[in-house]
Amino acid sequence: MLEQTILSNVRVAAMNLLAMREHSVKELTEKLERKFPGSEFIEQAISQLREQDLQSDKRFAEAFIAMRQRQGKGSVLIRIELRDRGISTELIGSLIDDAGSIWASLARDIRRKRFHDLPVDGREKAKQMRFLHSRGFASRHIQAAFTGIENDD
């Protein structure tokens, strides 16, 4: 009876976390371990939530990618952050298409928003490229942000 109560408490805590936002299994486990240290019921509760599709790493990753894109972050940074949150490389690869034009377009939009004008010399262009690199864009997306810009502006 006590075990069932503990499992129920762990499950309720997990569902409360998931009600606020999607969480990866790793995030959920870490948060529950802080709340219920040493509990053997955490894995069982998360497993039940996964079976009922109340927790999904795929759903978490999709929401996370969309959020970080809205924040103007590039695919390289997003991949690293997802890996840090326990998302598998295979799932990340299936959700982030580095070859997609969305990343070059996003890099171009972020460059315009931050700097407005075209770079007037190599030094200014290098500054803009470093900025995009710090935002987590791949080199090819950064280069694409500067190609054909005369036609776009």
Secondary structure, DSSP 8 states (H G I E B T S, - for coil): -HHHHHHHHHHHHHHHHHHHS---HHHHHHHHHHHSTT-TTHHHHHHHHHHTTSS-HHHHHHHHHHHHHHTT--HHHHHHHHHHTT--HHHHHHH--TTSHHHHHHHHHHHHHHH-S---SHHHHHHHHHHHHHTT--HHHHHHHHTTHHHH-
